[in-house]
Amino acid sequence: MLNTIFLLNQRGLINIDIQIPLISRNKNYAIIYELDNPNGLSGGGNLILLKFENNKCKKIGILYNWIA
């Protein structure tokens, strides 16, 4: 399931779809999928690893990305 977020940047209004996070059993890590498809013809996506520290999410890195 993806949730759409609309952002305004230098290119104008864009939409980014973010998946509900997959949380590890020990609840210390999460993985989310982010999809950026501004006009239906081009875009990209990222599979992102997050770590929970002090009740905040910290981006550890990008596990996979693509650009079209």
Residue pairs with C-beta under 8 A, 6 or more apart in sequence:
1 19
1 20
2 17
2 18
2 19
2 33
2 35
3 17
3 18
3 19
3 20
4 15
4 16
4 17
5 15
5 16
5 17
5 18
6 13
6 14
6 15
6 16
7 13
7 14
7 15
7 16
8 14
11 38
14 36
14 38
15 36
15 37
15 38
16 34
16 35
16 36
17 34
17 35
17 36
17 37
18 32
18 33
18 34
18 35
19 32
19 33
19 34
20 32
21 30
21 31
21 32
21 50
22 30
22 31
22 32
23 29
23 30
24 30
27 52
28 51
28 52
29 49
29 50
29 51
29 52
29 60
30 49
30 50
30 52
30 57
31 47
31 48
31 49
31 50
31 63
32 47
32 48
32 50
33 45
33 46
33 47
33 48
34 45
34 46
34 48
35 43
35 44
35 45
36 43
36 44
36 45
37 43
42 67
42 68
43 67
43 68
44 65
44 66
44 67
44 68
45 65
45 66
46 62
46 64
46 65
47 62
47 63
47 64
47 65
48 59
48 61
48 62
48 63
49 59
49 60
49 61
49 62
49 63
50 57
50 58
50 59
50 60
51 57
51 58
51 60
52 58
